[in-house]
């Protein structure tokens, strides 16, 4: 990693939140360390109505280069993000790690907002000081500054301000080391929605990288339920099975699935959701899960010492 890592930004949108996206772009433009590149990926949207003037006109001092990538189909969140990540990774720049235009990539939900102006500065500092830092997870908070328990990437979620090494991160706001991505690969695009963060996090940990939760880096995000998505129950169950089949040592697969079947049934409040969940579980069993590359037992022990063994 260079002494002053260059920061790129990837934002995926379906074009359904134009005001929120405009506000997010404005918050990116206000950062006291400007991004080297910003990539806007339109999942099944043209991006014709999205203005990037807020980031500065090309050729003006401090302007950020913005690339719009409209897609004709919806690739899902991980698939759309992969398009932006691959563009920055393979951009043919002059990075120290063998090509590409940036050293660190910040990914942000299109309905999120950076409320501080020094987020990129702190991200750059932390990656510059620790060459084995692979992922920084931001703290997600609503408009009143409250962080829900499910937004805290650890089992003991009572104190959202306790940072440090963790085994997971939130997809809404985070930063990736580009050298890490070159080593472990990008998002599992076939997941489409749900648990793609776990797949990437487990690969990062198995590759020897650190995941760090930094609660002082805040992404403001409205309080929403993941169940608002029609595919939530089906993809949640299917992707958990795929995740286990791809990444866990064989003895842990039935343990992991047993734990999550129990938790899902205890939490289920909808007959429709129950049917969709079991349909997704069956789909995860009978369909190809992708390349199997289980984590080492050393990684299992590392995750256990960090407070979250890979069966929870």
C-alpha positions in Angstrom: 0.0 0.0 0.0 1.3 3.5 -0.8 1.9 6.1 1.8 -1.1 8.1 0.5 -3.5 5.5 -0.9 -5.7 6.7 -3.7 -9.4 6.2 -3.0 -12.0 5.1 -5.5 -15.8 5.0 -4.8 -18.3 2.6 -6.2 -22.1 3.2 -5.9 -24.7 1.0 -7.4 -28.2 2.3 -8.0 -31.4 1.1 -9.7 -32.5 4.7 -10.3 -35.3 4.6 -7.8 -33.8 7.0 -5.2 -32.7 10.1 -7.2 -32.8 12.6 -4.3 -30.9 10.3 -2.0 -28.3 9.6 -4.6 -27.8 13.3 -5.3 -27.3 13.9 -1.6 -24.8 11.0 -1.3 -22.8 12.3 -4.3 -22.7 15.8 -2.6 -21.4 14.2 0.6 -18.7 12.4 -1.4 -17.8 15.7 -3.1 -17.4 17.4 0.4 -14.7 15.0 1.6 -11.5 16.9 2.5 -9.5 14.1 0.7 -11.0 13.9 -2.8 -11.7 10.5 -4.4 -9.5 9.7 -7.4 -12.4 8.0 -9.2 -16.1 7.6 -8.7 -18.0 4.8 -10.5 -21.8 4.9 -10.7 -23.3 1.6 -11.8 -26.9 1.5 -13.0 -28.5 -1.9 -12.4 -31.0 -2.0 -15.2 -31.1 1.8 -15.5 -29.6 4.2 -17.9 -28.3 6.8 -15.4 -29.3 9.5 -17.9 -31.0 11.6 -15.2 -28.2 11.4 -12.7 -26.1 14.6 -12.6 -22.5 14.4 -11.5 -21.9 18.1 -11.6 -21.7 18.2 -7.9 -18.4 16.4 -8.1 -16.8 19.1 -10.3 -16.4 19.7 -14.0 -13.7 17.8 -15.7 -10.4 19.6 -15.8 -11.1 21.9 -12.9 -8.9 21.8 -9.7 -10.0 19.1 -7.3 -12.6 17.6 -9.7 -13.2 13.9 -9.3 -13.4 11.8 -12.4 -16.8 10.2 -12.6 -17.7 7.1 -14.7 -21.3 6.1 -15.4 -21.8 2.4 -16.2 -25.4 1.7 -17.2 -26.4 -2.0 -17.3 -29.2 -3.4 -19.3 -30.0 -6.0 -16.7 -30.2 -6.1 -12.9 -27.1 -8.0 -11.7 -28.0 -7.7 -8.0 -26.0 -5.7 -5.5 -22.9 -7.9 -5.6 -23.0 -8.3 -9.4 -23.4 -4.5 -9.9 -20.6 -3.7 -7.5 -18.3 -6.2 -9.3 -18.6 -4.1 -12.4 -17.4 -1.0 -10.7 -14.6 -2.9 -8.8 -13.3 -4.5 -11.9 -13.2 -1.2 -13.7 -11.1 0.4 -10.9 -9.0 -2.8 -10.5 -8.2 -3.1 -14.2 -8.1 0.6 -15.1 -4.4 0.5 -16.2 -3.2 3.2 -13.8 0.1 3.5 -12.0 -0.5 1.8 -8.7 2.2 0.1 -6.7 0.4 -3.2 -6.8 0.5 -3.9 -10.5 -2.0 -1.8 -12.4 -5.3 -0.2 -11.6 -6.2 3.4 -10.7 -6.9 3.2 -7.0 -5.5 1.5 -3.9 -8.6 1.6 -1.7 -12.3 1.3 -2.8 -15.1 2.8 -0.7 -18.5 1.2 -1.5 -21.7 3.1 -0.4 -25.4 2.3 -0.6 -27.2 4.8 -2.8 -29.6 5.8 0.0 -26.7 6.4 2.4 -25.0 9.6 3.4 -21.6 10.6 4.7 -22.3 13.1 7.4 -18.6 13.9 8.2 -16.1 15.4 5.7 -13.1 13.5 6.9 -14.2 9.9 6.2 -11.9 9.4 3.3 -9.0 11.0 5.2 -9.4 8.5 8.0 -9.8 5.6 5.7 -6.6 6.5 3.9 -4.7 6.9 7.1 -5.7 3.5 8.4 -4.9 1.6 5.2 -1.6 3.4 4.9 -0.6 2.4 8.4 -1.5 -1.3 8.2 -0.6 -3.2 5.0 -2.6 -6.3 6.2 -5.8 -4.3 6.7 -8.2 -5.7 4.1 -11.6 -4.3 5.0 -12.9 -1.3 7.1 -16.5 -1.6 8.1 -18.4 1.7 8.8 -20.9 2.2 11.5 -24.4 2.6 10.1 -26.8 4.9 11.9 -30.2 6.3 11.2 -31.1 10.0 11.0 -31.2 10.2 14.8 -27.8 8.7 15.1 -29.1 5.3 16.4 -27.4 2.1 15.3 -29.6 -1.1 15.3 -28.2 -4.2 16.8 -28.2 -6.0 13.5 -26.0 -3.3 12.1 -23.2 -4.1 14.6 -20.8 -6.7 13.1 -20.3 -8.8 16.3 -22.5 -11.1 18.5 -22.2 -8.8 21.5 -23.9 -5.8 19.8 -24.9 -3.8 22.9 -22.2 -1.2 22.4 -22.1 0.0 18.7 -19.1 2.3 19.6 -16.8 -0.6 20.4 -14.5 -1.0 17.4 -11.7 -3.3 16.5 -11.0 -6.5 14.7 -14.2 -8.4 13.7 -15.2 -11.2 11.4 -17.9 -9.4 9.4 -18.9 -6.0 7.9 -21.9 -4.3 6.6 -22.4 -4.0 2.8 -23.9 -0.5 3.1 -20.7 1.3 3.9 -17.2 -0.1 3.8 -13.7 0.2 2.3 -11.7 -2.5 0.6 -7.9 -2.8 0.0 -7.4 -3.3 -3.7 -4.4 -5.6 -3.1 -6.8 -7.8 -1.0 -9.3 -7.9 -3.8 -6.7 -8.9 -6.3 -5.7 -11.8 -4.0 -9.1 -13.1 -2.9 -11.4 -12.0 -5.8 -14.5 -9.9 -5.9 -18.1 -10.3 -4.7 -19.9 -13.6 -5.3 -22.2 -12.2 -8.0 -24.3 -15.3 -8.2 -25.7 -14.6 -4.7 -27.6 -11.6 -6.1 -28.8 -10.6 -2.7 -28.0 -11.8 0.8 -24.8 -13.1 2.6 -22.4 -11.9 -0.1 -20.7 -10.0 2.7 -20.1 -13.2 4.6 -18.6 -15.0 1.6 -16.2 -12.1 1.0 -15.3 -11.7 4.7 -14.5 -15.3 5.2 -12.3 -15.3 2.1 -10.5 -12.2 3.4 -9.9 -13.8 6.8 -8.7 -17.0 5.3 -6.3 -15.0 3.1 -4.7 -13.5 6.3 -6.4 -10.0 6.0 -7.9 -8.1 8.9 -11.4 -6.8 9.0 -11.8 -3.7 11.2 -15.0 -2.1 12.5 -14.4 1.6 12.9 -17.5 3.1 14.5 -16.3 6.7 14.1 -16.7 6.3 10.4 -20.5 6.8 9.9 -22.8 6.1 7.1 -26.2 7.6 7.7 -28.9 5.2 6.5 -32.7 5.1 6.9 -34.0 2.3 9.2 -35.4 -0.4 6.9 -36.1 -4.1 7.1 -34.3 -6.4 4.7 -37.6 -8.4 4.5 -38.9 -5.5 2.4 -37.3 -7.2 -0.6 -39.6 -9.8 -2.2 -36.7 -12.2 -2.6 -35.4 -11.9 1.0 -36.5 -15.2 2.5 -35.7 -17.3 -0.6 -32.3 -15.8 -1.2 -31.4 -15.7 2.5 -31.9 -19.5 2.8 -30.4 -20.4 -0.5 -27.3 -18.3 0.0 -26.7 -19.6 3.5 -26.6 -23.1 2.0 -24.3 -22.0 -0.8 -22.0 -20.2 1.7 -21.7 -23.3 3.8 -21.0 -25.5 0.8 -18.4 -23.2 -0.6 -16.5 -22.0 2.5 -16.9 -24.3 5.5 -14.9 -27.4 6.4 -17.1 -30.4 5.9 -17.8 -31.2 9.6 -19.0 -27.7 10.2 -21.6 -27.6 7.4 -24.4 -29.5 9.2 -23.7 -27.6 12.4 -23.9 -24.2 10.6 -27.1 -25.1 8.7 -28.7 -26.6 11.8 -28.1 -23.5 13.8 -29.6 -21.3 11.2 -32.6 -23.5 10.5 -33.4 -23.3 14.2 -32.9 -19.5 14.4 -34.9 -18.9 11.2 -37.9 -21.0 12.4 -37.9 -19.2 15.8 -37.9 -15.8 14.1 -40.3 -16.6 11.3 -43.7 -14.7 11.6 -45.1 -15.3 8.1 -46.5 -18.4 6.4 -45.5 -16.9 3.0 -42.0 -16.2 4.3 -41.8 -19.8 5.7 -42.6 -21.3 2.3 -40.2 -19.0 0.5 -37.5 -19.8 3.1 -37.8 -23.6 2.7 -38.0 -23.2 -1.1 -34.7 -21.3 -1.0 -33.1 -23.8 1.3 -34.0 -26.6 -1.1 -32.7 -24.6 -4.0 -29.4 -24.2 -2.2 -29.1 -27.9 -1.7 -29.9 -29.0 -5.3 -28.2 -26.3 -7.3 -24.5 -25.7 -7.9 -23.0 -23.6 -5.1 -19.9 -22.5 -7.1 -16.3 -23.5 -6.5 -15.6 -25.2 -3.1 -12.7 -23.6 -1.3 -13.2 -24.2 2.4 -11.5 -22.1 5.0 -8.6 -23.6 7.0 -9.1 -24.8 10.5 -6.6 -22.0 11.5 -9.2 -19.5 10.2 -12.0 -21.2 12.1 -9.9 -20.8 15.3 -9.1 -17.2 14.4 -12.8 -16.4 14.0 -13.6 -18.1 17.2 -11.0 -16.1 19.1 -12.5 -12.9 17.6 -15.8 -13.8 19.1 -17.7 -15.3 16.3 -17.0 -18.9 15.1 -18.2 -19.6 11.6 -21.3 -21.5 12.8 -23.1 -18.4 14.1 
